[in-house]
Amino acid sequence: MKTVKYVVPNISCGHCVHTIQTEVADLAGVQSVKAEIDSKAVEIVFDAPATEETIKQLLKEINYPVAA
Ligand SMILES: [Cu+2]
């Protein structure tokens, strides 16, 4: 199990948080997702088959790319 924390600048309201949490949680291997409005941080706990690559790709696809 691995935990990563990303900054997602596009988070601006509760709807963003809800969208991110719902979409990322649907990814196979993801155990938990916690997004915050104030810090724009997203903490994700995951295991295979999910990887940092697939998580970042998904966030990009739903318009919440991780900060470079
Ligand atoms: Cu929003």
N, CA, C, O and the ligand as a Tripos MOL2 file, in Angstrom:
@<TRIPOS>MOLECULE
protein
  273   271    69     0     0
PROTEIN
NO_CHARGES

@<TRIPOS>ATOM
      1 N           0.8430   -1.2050    0.0000 N.3       1 MET1
      2 CA          0.0000    0.0000    0.0000 C.3       1 MET1
      3 C           0.8700    1.2440    0.0000 C.2       1 MET1
      4 O           1.8860    1.3210    0.6920 O.2       1 MET1
      5 N           0.4450    2.2120   -0.7930 N.am      2 LYS2
      6 CA          1.2350    3.4250   -0.9380 C.3       2 LYS2
      7 C           0.3390    4.6520   -0.7350 C.2       2 LYS2
      8 O          -0.8300    4.6380   -1.1220 O.2       2 LYS2
      9 N           0.8810    5.7030   -0.1360 N.am      3 THR3
     10 CA          0.1310    6.9440    0.0440 C.3       3 THR3
     11 C           0.8490    8.0640   -0.6950 C.2       3 THR3
     12 O           2.0570    8.2450   -0.5410 O.2       3 THR3
     13 N           0.1020    8.8110   -1.4950 N.am      4 VAL4
     14 CA          0.6960    9.9530   -2.1840 C.3       4 VAL4
     15 C          -0.1590   11.1840   -1.8990 C.2       4 VAL4
     16 O          -1.3580   11.0840   -1.6390 O.2       4 VAL4
     17 N           0.4830   12.3400   -1.9530 N.am      5 LYS5
     18 CA         -0.2360   13.5790   -1.7490 C.3       5 LYS5
     19 C           0.1210   14.5140   -2.9000 C.2       5 LYS5
     20 O           1.2890   14.8370   -3.1190 O.2       5 LYS5
     21 N          -0.9090   14.9410   -3.6290 N.am      6 TYR6
     22 CA         -0.6970   15.8260   -4.7700 C.3       6 TYR6
     23 C          -1.3680   17.1660   -4.5110 C.2       6 TYR6
     24 O          -2.3140   17.2610   -3.7300 O.2       6 TYR6
     25 N          -0.8650   18.1990   -5.1770 N.am      7 VAL7
     26 CA         -1.5340   19.4910   -5.1560 C.3       7 VAL7
     27 C          -2.2600   19.6190   -6.4940 C.2       7 VAL7
     28 O          -1.6640   19.4550   -7.5590 O.2       7 VAL7
     29 N          -3.5540   19.9160   -6.4170 N.am      8 VAL8
     30 CA         -4.3830   20.0590   -7.6140 C.3       8 VAL8
     31 C          -4.9590   21.4770   -7.6210 C.2       8 VAL8
     32 O          -5.9740   21.7440   -6.9770 O.2       8 VAL8
     33 N          -4.3080   22.3790   -8.3510 N.am      9 PRO9
     34 CA         -4.6960   23.7990   -8.3460 C.3       9 PRO9
     35 C          -6.1470   24.0830   -8.7400 C.2       9 PRO9
     36 O          -6.7230   25.0790   -8.3020 O.2       9 PRO9
     37 N          -6.7370   23.2180   -9.5620 N.am     10 ASN10
     38 CA         -8.1110   23.4680  -10.0270 C.3      10 ASN10
     39 C          -9.1950   23.2390   -8.9770 C.2      10 ASN10
     40 O         -10.3620   23.5220   -9.2460 O.2      10 ASN10
     41 N          -8.8560   22.7450   -7.8120 N.am     11 ILE11
     42 CA         -9.8740   22.5430   -6.7780 C.3      11 ILE11
     43 C         -10.3440   23.9130   -6.2750 C.2      11 ILE11
     44 O          -9.5460   24.7000   -5.7650 O.2      11 ILE11
     45 N         -11.6440   24.1900   -6.4240 N.am     12 SER12
     46 CA        -12.1350   25.4880   -5.9790 C.3      12 SER12
     47 C         -13.3830   25.4250   -5.1120 C.2      12 SER12
     48 O         -13.7370   26.4190   -4.4770 O.2      12 SER12
     49 N         -14.0600   24.2800   -5.0690 N.am     13 CYS13
     50 CA        -15.2720   24.2020   -4.2630 C.3      13 CYS13
     51 C         -15.5780   22.7550   -3.8980 C.2      13 CYS13
     52 O         -14.8620   21.8310   -4.2830 O.2      13 CYS13
     53 N         -16.6470   22.5870   -3.1540 N.am     14 GLY14
     54 CA        -17.0280   21.2590   -2.7000 C.3      14 GLY14
     55 C         -17.3680   20.3130   -3.8330 C.2      14 GLY14
     56 O         -17.2170   19.0970   -3.7120 O.2      14 GLY14
     57 N         -17.8290   20.8850   -4.9390 N.am     15 HIS15
     58 CA        -18.1460   20.0450   -6.0880 C.3      15 HIS15
     59 C         -16.8890   19.4160   -6.6740 C.2      15 HIS15
     60 O         -16.8920   18.2500   -7.0710 O.2      15 HIS15
     61 N         -15.8230   20.1920   -6.7250 N.am     16 CYS16
     62 CA        -14.5420   19.6770   -7.2130 C.3      16 CYS16
     63 C         -14.0870   18.5230   -6.3250 C.2      16 CYS16
     64 O         -13.6690   17.4720   -6.8130 O.2      16 CYS16
     65 N         -14.1760   18.7350   -5.0190 N.am     17 VAL17
     66 CA        -13.7620   17.7200   -4.0580 C.3      17 VAL17
     67 C         -14.5680   16.4420   -4.2810 C.2      17 VAL17
     68 O         -14.0150   15.3420   -4.3000 O.2      17 VAL17
     69 N         -15.8690   16.6010   -4.4480 N.am     18 HIS18
     70 CA        -16.7440   15.4520   -4.6500 C.3      18 HIS18
     71 C         -16.3940   14.7090   -5.9450 C.2      18 HIS18
     72 O         -16.3110   13.4810   -5.9650 O.2      18 HIS18
     73 N         -16.1910   15.4690   -7.0170 N.am     19 THR19
     74 CA        -15.8640   14.8630   -8.3080 C.3      19 THR19
     75 C         -14.5670   14.0640   -8.2180 C.2      19 THR19
     76 O         -14.5000   12.9170   -8.6580 O.2      19 THR19
     77 N         -13.5450   14.6830   -7.6460 N.am     20 ILE20
     78 CA        -12.2400   14.0200   -7.5410 C.3      20 ILE20
     79 C         -12.3490   12.7590   -6.6880 C.2      20 ILE20
     80 O         -11.8530   11.6960   -7.0620 O.2      20 ILE20
     81 N         -13.0050   12.8930   -5.5390 N.am     21 GLN21
     82 CA        -13.1040   11.7310   -4.6450 C.3      21 GLN21
     83 C         -13.8660   10.5820   -5.3030 C.2      21 GLN21
     84 O         -13.4750    9.4220   -5.1740 O.2      21 GLN21
     85 N         -14.9510   10.9030   -6.0080 N.am     22 THR22
     86 CA        -15.7500    9.8710   -6.6530 C.3      22 THR22
     87 C         -14.9990    9.2090   -7.8020 C.2      22 THR22
     88 O         -14.9550    7.9820   -7.8950 O.2      22 THR22
     89 N         -14.4100   10.0210   -8.6770 N.am     23 GLU23
     90 CA        -13.7220    9.4850   -9.8520 C.3      23 GLU23
     91 C         -12.4860    8.6630   -9.4860 C.2      23 GLU23
     92 O         -12.2800    7.5680  -10.0080 O.2      23 GLU23
     93 N         -11.6700    9.2040   -8.5840 N.am     24 VAL24
     94 CA        -10.4360    8.4890   -8.2380 C.3      24 VAL24
     95 C         -10.7510    7.2160   -7.4610 C.2      24 VAL24
     96 O         -10.0680    6.2040   -7.6220 O.2      24 VAL24
     97 N         -11.7770    7.2600   -6.6230 N.am     25 ALA25
     98 CA        -12.1350    6.0640   -5.8480 C.3      25 ALA25
     99 C         -12.5800    4.9190   -6.7580 C.2      25 ALA25
    100 O         -12.4930    3.7500   -6.3830 O.2      25 ALA25
    101 N         -13.0580    5.2630   -7.9560 N.am     26 ASP26
    102 CA        -13.5110    4.2490   -8.9140 C.3      26 ASP26
    103 C         -12.3610    3.5160   -9.5920 C.2      26 ASP26
    104 O         -12.5620    2.4760  -10.2180 O.2      26 ASP26
    105 N         -11.1790    4.0520   -9.4660 N.am     27 LEU27
    106 CA        -10.0200    3.4420  -10.0990 C.3      27 LEU27
    107 C          -9.6220    2.1600   -9.3410 C.2      27 LEU27
    108 O          -9.4880    2.1640   -8.1170 O.2      27 LEU27
    109 N          -9.4390    1.0780  -10.0900 N.am     28 ALA28
    110 CA         -9.0880   -0.2020   -9.4610 C.3      28 ALA28
    111 C          -7.7930   -0.0820   -8.6700 C.2      28 ALA28
    112 O          -6.7860    0.3940   -9.1940 O.2      28 ALA28
    113 N          -7.8140   -0.5050   -7.4270 N.am     29 GLY29
    114 CA         -6.6290   -0.4770   -6.5840 C.3      29 GLY29
    115 C          -6.6040    0.6750   -5.5970 C.2      29 GLY29
    116 O          -5.8300    0.6590   -4.6390 O.2      29 GLY29
    117 N          -7.4550    1.6850   -5.8270 N.am     30 VAL30
    118 CA         -7.4780    2.8420   -4.9320 C.3      30 VAL30
    119 C          -8.2730    2.5100   -3.6680 C.2      30 VAL30
    120 O          -9.4210    2.0730   -3.7390 O.2      30 VAL30
    121 N          -7.6490    2.7240   -2.5230 N.am     31 GLN31
    122 CA         -8.2800    2.4110   -1.2400 C.3      31 GLN31
    123 C          -9.0300    3.5980   -0.6550 C.2      31 GLN31
    124 O         -10.1430    3.4510   -0.1510 O.2      31 GLN31
    125 N          -8.4160    4.7780   -0.7230 N.am     32 SER32
    126 CA         -9.0940    5.9590   -0.1920 C.3      32 SER32
    127 C          -8.5970    7.2280   -0.8630 C.2      32 SER32
    128 O          -7.4620    7.2970   -1.3350 O.2      32 SER32
    129 N          -9.4610    8.2220   -0.8980 N.am     33 VAL33
    130 CA         -9.1360    9.5070   -1.5220 C.3      33 VAL33
    131 C          -9.6690   10.6030   -0.6190 C.2      33 VAL33
    132 O         -10.8250   10.5690   -0.1980 O.2      33 VAL33
    133 N          -8.8160   11.5760   -0.3250 N.am     34 LYS34
    134 CA         -9.2680   12.6920    0.4860 C.3      34 LYS34
    135 C          -8.7940   13.9840   -0.1730 C.2      34 LYS34
    136 O          -7.5930   14.2330   -0.2820 O.2      34 LYS34
    137 N          -9.7510   14.8000   -0.6100 N.am     35 ALA35
    138 CA         -9.4010   16.0750   -1.2420 C.3      35 ALA35
    139 C          -9.8120   17.2150   -0.3210 C.2      35 ALA35
    140 O         -10.8260   17.1290    0.3710 O.2      35 ALA35
    141 N          -9.0170   18.2850   -0.3170 N.am     36 GLU36
    142 CA         -9.2960   19.4470    0.5350 C.3      36 GLU36
    143 C          -9.3630   20.7190   -0.2960 C.2      36 GLU36
    144 O          -8.5550   20.9270   -1.2010 O.2      36 GLU36
    145 N         -10.3290   21.5630    0.0190 N.am     37 ILE37
    146 CA        -10.4830   22.8110   -0.7310 C.3      37 ILE37
    147 C          -9.3700   23.8070   -0.3830 C.2      37 ILE37
    148 O          -8.7120   24.3390   -1.2780 O.2      37 ILE37
    149 N          -9.1620   24.0550    0.8940 N.am     38 ASP38
    150 CA         -8.2080   25.0870    1.3170 C.3      38 ASP38
    151 C          -6.7750   24.8500    0.8510 C.2      38 ASP38
    152 O          -6.1350   25.7500    0.3070 O.2      38 ASP38
    153 N          -6.2820   23.6470    1.0650 N.am     39 SER39
    154 CA         -4.8940   23.3600    0.6910 C.3      39 SER39
    155 C          -4.7670   22.8920   -0.7480 C.2      39 SER39
    156 O          -3.6590   22.8030   -1.2770 O.2      39 SER39
    157 N          -5.8970   22.5920   -1.3870 N.am     40 LYS40
    158 CA         -5.9300   22.0240   -2.7410 C.3      40 LYS40
    159 C          -5.1310   20.7230   -2.8030 C.2      40 LYS40
    160 O          -4.5640   20.3760   -3.8400 O.2      40 LYS40
    161 N          -5.0960   20.0240   -1.6940 N.am     41 ALA41
    162 CA         -4.3360   18.7750   -1.6240 C.3      41 ALA41
    163 C          -5.2610   17.5810   -1.8050 C.2      41 ALA41
    164 O          -6.4170   17.5890   -1.3810 O.2      41 ALA41
    165 N          -4.7170   16.5590   -2.4440 N.am     42 VAL42
    166 CA         -5.4530   15.3070   -2.6140 C.3      42 VAL42
    167 C          -4.5570   14.1910   -2.1110 C.2      42 VAL42
    168 O          -3.4610   13.9750   -2.6280 O.2      42 VAL42
    169 N          -5.0360   13.4870   -1.0980 N.am     43 GLU43
    170 CA         -4.2640   12.3810   -0.5460 C.3      43 GLU43
    171 C          -4.9180   11.0770   -0.9660 C.2      43 GLU43
    172 O          -6.1120   10.8640   -0.7540 O.2      43 GLU43
    173 N          -4.1160   10.2110   -1.5640 N.am     44 ILE44
    174 CA         -4.6410    8.9720   -2.1190 C.3      44 ILE44
    175 C          -3.8570    7.7740   -1.5870 C.2      44 ILE44
    176 O          -2.6260    7.7600   -1.6140 O.2      44 ILE44
    177 N          -4.5830    6.7800   -1.1070 N.am     45 VAL45
    178 CA         -3.9620    5.5390   -0.6610 C.3      45 VAL45
    179 C          -4.3290    4.4840   -1.6990 C.2      45 VAL45
    180 O          -5.5040    4.2900   -2.0130 O.2      45 VAL45
    181 N          -3.3140    3.8050   -2.2270 N.am     46 PHE46
    182 CA         -3.5910    2.8540   -3.3050 C.3      46 PHE46
    183 C          -2.6390    1.6730   -3.3040 C.2      46 PHE46
    184 O          -1.6280    1.6450   -2.6010 O.2      46 PHE46
    185 N          -3.0050    0.7150   -4.1110 N.am     47 ASP47
    186 CA         -2.2290   -0.5020   -4.2880 C.3      47 ASP47
    187 C          -2.3780   -0.9020   -5.7510 C.2      47 ASP47
    188 O          -3.2040   -0.3240   -6.4570 O.2      47 ASP47
    189 N          -1.6110   -1.8640   -6.2190 N.am     48 ALA48
    190 CA         -1.7510   -2.3400   -7.5930 C.3      48 ALA48
    191 C          -3.1850   -2.8150   -7.8000 C.2      48 ALA48
    192 O          -3.7830   -3.3320   -6.8560 O.2      48 ALA48
    193 N          -3.7680   -2.6630   -8.9990 N.am     49 PRO49
    194 CA         -3.1180   -2.2100  -10.2410 C.3      49 PRO49
    195 C          -2.9860   -0.6950  -10.3980 C.2      49 PRO49
    196 O          -2.4510   -0.2400  -11.4080 O.2      49 PRO49
    197 N          -3.4530    0.0980   -9.4400 N.am     50 ALA50
    198 CA         -3.2970    1.5480   -9.5710 C.3      50 ALA50
    199 C          -1.8240    1.9260   -9.4110 C.2      50 ALA50
    200 O          -1.0920    1.2960   -8.6480 O.2      50 ALA50
    201 N          -1.4010    2.9550  -10.1370 N.am     51 THR51
    202 CA         -0.0340    3.4720  -10.0200 C.3      51 THR51
    203 C          -0.1370    4.9940  -10.0000 C.2      51 THR51
    204 O          -1.1900    5.5510  -10.3110 O.2      51 THR51
    205 N           0.9530    5.6660   -9.6350 N.am     52 GLU52
    206 CA          0.9360    7.1300   -9.6570 C.3      52 GLU52
    207 C           0.5970    7.6070  -11.0670 C.2      52 GLU52
    208 O          -0.0980    8.6040  -11.2640 O.2      52 GLU52
    209 N           1.1160    6.8540  -12.0380 N.am     53 GLU53
    210 CA          0.8750    7.1890  -13.4430 C.3      53 GLU53
    211 C          -0.6150    7.1630  -13.7930 C.2      53 GLU53
    212 O          -1.1290    8.1150  -14.3790 O.2      53 GLU53
    213 N          -1.3050    6.0830  -13.4400 N.am     54 THR54
    214 CA         -2.7240    5.9690  -13.7970 C.3      54 THR54
    215 C          -3.5560    6.9800  -13.0190 C.2      54 THR54
    216 O          -4.5490    7.4870  -13.5410 O.2      54 THR54
    217 N          -3.1760    7.2790  -11.7950 N.am     55 ILE55
    218 CA         -3.9160    8.2550  -10.9990 C.3      55 ILE55
    219 C          -3.7560    9.6520  -11.5920 C.2      55 ILE55
    220 O          -4.7340   10.3810  -11.7540 O.2      55 ILE55
    221 N          -2.5220   10.0170  -11.9130 N.am     56 LYS56
    222 CA         -2.2770   11.3400  -12.5100 C.3      56 LYS56
    223 C          -2.9720   11.4630  -13.8590 C.2      56 LYS56
    224 O          -3.5020   12.5220  -14.1960 O.2      56 LYS56
    225 N          -2.9680   10.3830  -14.6270 N.am     57 GLN57
    226 CA         -3.6200   10.3930  -15.9360 C.3      57 GLN57
    227 C          -5.1180   10.6320  -15.7840 C.2      57 GLN57
    228 O          -5.7100   11.4130  -16.5300 O.2      57 GLN57
    229 N          -5.7290    9.9500  -14.8070 N.am     58 LEU58
    230 CA         -7.1630   10.1170  -14.5700 C.3      58 LEU58
    231 C          -7.4770   11.5540  -14.1470 C.2      58 LEU58
    232 O          -8.4270   12.1560  -14.6450 O.2      58 LEU58
    233 N          -6.6840   12.0950  -13.2360 N.am     59 LEU59
    234 CA         -6.9200   13.4670  -12.7760 C.3      59 LEU59
    235 C          -6.8320   14.4550  -13.9380 C.2      59 LEU59
    236 O          -7.5730   15.4370  -13.9940 O.2      59 LEU59
    237 N          -5.9290   14.1830  -14.8450 N.am     60 LYS60
    238 CA         -5.7780   15.0320  -16.0270 C.3      60 LYS60
    239 C          -7.0230   14.9250  -16.9110 C.2      60 LYS60
    240 O          -7.5350   15.9280  -17.4070 O.2      60 LYS60
    241 N          -7.4950   13.6970  -17.0970 N.am     61 GLU61
    242 CA         -8.6610   13.4710  -17.9500 C.3      61 GLU61
    243 C          -9.9270   14.1550  -17.4080 C.2      61 GLU61
    244 O         -10.7590   14.6100  -18.1930 O.2      61 GLU61
    245 N         -10.0790   14.2320  -16.1090 N.am     62 ILE62
    246 CA        -11.2840   14.8630  -15.5420 C.3      62 ILE62
    247 C         -11.0570   16.3510  -15.2540 C.2      62 ILE62
    248 O         -11.8400   16.9860  -14.5480 O.2      62 ILE62
    249 N          -9.9750   16.8880  -15.8130 N.am     63 ASN63
    250 CA         -9.6810   18.3110  -15.7190 C.3      63 ASN63
    251 C          -9.1590   18.8110  -14.3680 C.2      63 ASN63
    252 O          -9.3030   19.9860  -14.0300 O.2      63 ASN63
    253 N          -8.5610   17.9110  -13.6170 N.am     64 TYR64
    254 CA         -7.9360   18.3170  -12.3590 C.3      64 TYR64
    255 C          -6.4940   17.8360  -12.3590 C.2      64 TYR64
    256 O          -6.1170   16.9930  -11.5450 O.2      64 TYR64
    257 N          -5.6800   18.3740  -13.2800 N.am     65 PRO65
    258 CA         -4.2820   17.9140  -13.3500 C.3      65 PRO65
    259 C          -3.4970   18.2640  -12.0800 C.2      65 PRO65
    260 O          -3.7430   19.2760  -11.4240 O.2      65 PRO65
    261 N          -2.5540   17.3930  -11.7700 N.am     66 VAL66
    262 CA         -1.6790   17.5870  -10.6200 C.3      66 VAL66
    263 C          -0.6790   18.6980  -10.9730 C.2      66 VAL66
    264 O          -0.2140   18.7900  -12.1090 O.2      66 VAL66
    265 N          -0.3590   19.5390   -9.9820 N.am     67 ALA67
    266 CA          0.6070   20.6120  -10.2060 C.3      67 ALA67
    267 C           1.9670   20.0130  -10.5710 C.2      67 ALA67
    268 O           2.3730   18.9920  -10.0170 O.2      67 ALA67
    269 N           2.6560   20.6520  -11.4950 N.am     68 ALA68
    270 CA          3.9550   20.1380  -11.9470 C.3      68 ALA68
    271 C           4.9850   20.2100  -10.8390 C.2      68 ALA68
    272 O           6.1360   19.8210  -11.0410 O.2      68 ALA68
    273 CU        -15.5790   23.1430   -7.7820 Cu       69 CU69
@<TRIPOS>BOND
     1     1     2 1
     2     2     3 1
     3     3     4 2
     4     3     5 am
     5     5     6 1
     6     6     7 1
     7     7     8 2
     8     7     9 am
     9     9    10 1
    10    10    11 1
    11    11    12 2
    12    11    13 am
    13    13    14 1
    14    14    15 1
    15    15    16 2
    16    15    17 am
    17    17    18 1
    18    18    19 1
    19    19    20 2
    20    19    21 am
    21    21    22 1
    22    22    23 1
    23    23    24 2
    24    23    25 am
    25    25    26 1
    26    26    27 1
    27    27    28 2
    28    27    29 am
    29    29    30 1
    30    30    31 1
    31    31    32 2
    32    31    33 am
    33    33    34 1
    34    34    35 1
    35    35    36 2
    36    35    37 am
    37    37    38 1
    38    38    39 1
    39    39    40 2
    40    39    41 am
    41    41    42 1
    42    42    43 1
    43    43    44 2
    44    43    45 am
    45    45    46 1
    46    46    47 1
    47    47    48 2
    48    47    49 am
    49    49    50 1
    50    50    51 1
    51    51    52 2
    52    51    53 am
    53    53    54 1
    54    54    55 1
    55    55    56 2
    56    55    57 am
    57    57    58 1
    58    58    59 1
    59    59    60 2
    60    59    61 am
    61    61    62 1
    62    62    63 1
    63    63    64 2
    64    63    65 am
    65    65    66 1
    66    66    67 1
    67    67    68 2
    68    67    69 am
    69    69    70 1
    70    70    71 1
    71    71    72 2
    72    71    73 am
    73    73    74 1
    74    74    75 1
    75    75    76 2
    76    75    77 am
    77    77    78 1
    78    78    79 1
    79    79    80 2
    80    79    81 am
    81    81    82 1
    82    82    83 1
    83    83    84 2
    84    83    85 am
    85    85    86 1
    86    86    87 1
    87    87    88 2
    88    87    89 am
    89    89    90 1
    90    90    91 1
    91    91    92 2
    92    91    93 am
    93    93    94 1
    94    94    95 1
    95    95    96 2
    96    95    97 am
    97    97    98 1
    98    98    99 1
    99    99   100 2
   100    99   101 am
   101   101   102 1
   102   102   103 1
   103   103   104 2
   104   103   105 am
   105   105   106 1
   106   106   107 1
   107   107   108 2
   108   107   109 am
   109   109   110 1
   110   110   111 1
   111   111   112 2
   112   111   113 am
   113   113   114 1
   114   114   115 1
   115   115   116 2
   116   115   117 am
   117   117   118 1
   118   118   119 1
   119   119   120 2
   120   119   121 am
   121   121   122 1
   122   122   123 1
   123   123   124 2
   124   123   125 am
   125   125   126 1
   126   126   127 1
   127   127   128 2
   128   127   129 am
   129   129   130 1
   130   130   131 1
   131   131   132 2
   132   131   133 am
   133   133   134 1
   134   134   135 1
   135   135   136 2
   136   135   137 am
   137   137   138 1
   138   138   139 1
   139   139   140 2
   140   139   141 am
   141   141   142 1
   142   142   143 1
   143   143   144 2
   144   143   145 am
   145   145   146 1
   146   146   147 1
   147   147   148 2
   148   147   149 am
   149   149   150 1
   150   150   151 1
   151   151   152 2
   152   151   153 am
   153   153   154 1
   154   154   155 1
   155   155   156 2
   156   155   157 am
   157   157   158 1
   158   158   159 1
   159   159   160 2
   160   159   161 am
   161   161   162 1
   162   162   163 1
   163   163   164 2
   164   163   165 am
   165   165   166 1
   166   166   167 1
   167   167   168 2
   168   167   169 am
   169   169   170 1
   170   170   171 1
   171   171   172 2
   172   171   173 am
   173   173   174 1
   174   174   175 1
   175   175   176 2
   176   175   177 am
   177   177   178 1
   178   178   179 1
   179   179   180 2
   180   179   181 am
   181   181   182 1
   182   182   183 1
   183   183   184 2
   184   183   185 am
   185   185   186 1
   186   186   187 1
   187   187   188 2
   188   187   189 am
   189   189   190 1
   190   190   191 1
   191   191   192 2
   192   191   193 am
   193   193   194 1
   194   194   195 1
   195   195   196 2
   196   195   197 am
   197   197   198 1
   198   198   199 1
   199   199   200 2
   200   199   201 am
   201   201   202 1
   202   202   203 1
   203   203   204 2
   204   203   205 am
   205   205   206 1
   206   206   207 1
   207   207   208 2
   208   207   209 am
   209   209   210 1
   210   210   211 1
   211   211   212 2
   212   211   213 am
   213   213   214 1
   214   214   215 1
   215   215   216 2
   216   215   217 am
   217   217   218 1
   218   218   219 1
   219   219   220 2
   220   219   221 am
   221   221   222 1
   222   222   223 1
   223   223   224 2
   224   223   225 am
   225   225   226 1
   226   226   227 1
   227   227   228 2
   228   227   229 am
   229   229   230 1
   230   230   231 1
   231   231   232 2
   232   231   233 am
   233   233   234 1
   234   234   235 1
   235   235   236 2
   236   235   237 am
   237   237   238 1
   238   238   239 1
   239   239   240 2
   240   239   241 am
   241   241   242 1
   242   242   243 1
   243   243   244 2
   244   243   245 am
   245   245   246 1
   246   246   247 1
   247   247   248 2
   248   247   249 am
   249   249   250 1
   250   250   251 1
   251   251   252 2
   252   251   253 am
   253   253   254 1
   254   254   255 1
   255   255   256 2
   256   255   257 am
   257   257   258 1
   258   258   259 1
   259   259   260 2
   260   259   261 am
   261   261   262 1
   262   262   263 1
   263   263   264 2
   264   263   265 am
   265   265   266 1
   266   266   267 1
   267   267   268 2
   268   267   269 am
   269   269   270 1
   270   270   271 1
   271   271   272 2
@<TRIPOS>SUBSTRUCTURE
     1 MET1         2 RESIDUE 1 A MET
     2 LYS2         6 RESIDUE 1 A LYS
     3 THR3        10 RESIDUE 1 A THR
     4 VAL4        14 RESIDUE 1 A VAL
     5 LYS5        18 RESIDUE 1 A LYS
     6 TYR6        22 RESIDUE 1 A TYR
     7 VAL7        26 RESIDUE 1 A VAL
     8 VAL8        30 RESIDUE 1 A VAL
     9 PRO9        34 RESIDUE 1 A PRO
    10 ASN10       38 RESIDUE 1 A ASN
    11 ILE11       42 RESIDUE 1 A ILE
    12 SER12       46 RESIDUE 1 A SER
    13 CYS13       50 RESIDUE 1 A CYS
    14 GLY14       54 RESIDUE 1 A GLY
    15 HIS15       58 RESIDUE 1 A HIS
    16 CYS16       62 RESIDUE 1 A CYS
    17 VAL17       66 RESIDUE 1 A VAL
    18 HIS18       70 RESIDUE 1 A HIS
    19 THR19       74 RESIDUE 1 A THR
    20 ILE20       78 RESIDUE 1 A ILE
    21 GLN21       82 RESIDUE 1 A GLN
    22 THR22       86 RESIDUE 1 A THR
    23 GLU23       90 RESIDUE 1 A GLU
    24 VAL24       94 RESIDUE 1 A VAL
    25 ALA25       98 RESIDUE 1 A ALA
    26 ASP26      102 RESIDUE 1 A ASP
    27 LEU27      106 RESIDUE 1 A LEU
    28 ALA28      110 RESIDUE 1 A ALA
    29 GLY29      114 RESIDUE 1 A GLY
    30 VAL30      118 RESIDUE 1 A VAL
    31 GLN31      122 RESIDUE 1 A GLN
    32 SER32      126 RESIDUE 1 A SER
    33 VAL33      130 RESIDUE 1 A VAL
    34 LYS34      134 RESIDUE 1 A LYS
    35 ALA35      138 RESIDUE 1 A ALA
    36 GLU36      142 RESIDUE 1 A GLU
    37 ILE37      146 RESIDUE 1 A ILE
    38 ASP38      150 RESIDUE 1 A ASP
    39 SER39      154 RESIDUE 1 A SER
    40 LYS40      158 RESIDUE 1 A LYS
    41 ALA41      162 RESIDUE 1 A ALA
    42 VAL42      166 RESIDUE 1 A VAL
    43 GLU43      170 RESIDUE 1 A GLU
    44 ILE44      174 RESIDUE 1 A ILE
    45 VAL45      178 RESIDUE 1 A VAL
    46 PHE46      182 RESIDUE 1 A PHE
    47 ASP47      186 RESIDUE 1 A ASP
    48 ALA48      190 RESIDUE 1 A ALA
    49 PRO49      194 RESIDUE 1 A PRO
    50 ALA50      198 RESIDUE 1 A ALA
    51 THR51      202 RESIDUE 1 A THR
    52 GLU52      206 RESIDUE 1 A GLU
    53 GLU53      210 RESIDUE 1 A GLU
    54 THR54      214 RESIDUE 1 A THR
    55 ILE55      218 RESIDUE 1 A ILE
    56 LYS56      222 RESIDUE 1 A LYS
    57 GLN57      226 RESIDUE 1 A GLN
    58 LEU58      230 RESIDUE 1 A LEU
    59 LEU59      234 RESIDUE 1 A LEU
    60 LYS60      238 RESIDUE 1 A LYS
    61 GLU61      242 RESIDUE 1 A GLU
    62 ILE62      246 RESIDUE 1 A ILE
    63 ASN63      250 RESIDUE 1 A ASN
    64 TYR64      254 RESIDUE 1 A TYR
    65 PRO65      258 RESIDUE 1 A PRO
    66 VAL66      262 RESIDUE 1 A VAL
    67 ALA67      266 RESIDUE 1 A ALA
    68 ALA68      270 RESIDUE 1 A ALA
    69 CU69       273 GROUP 0 **** ****
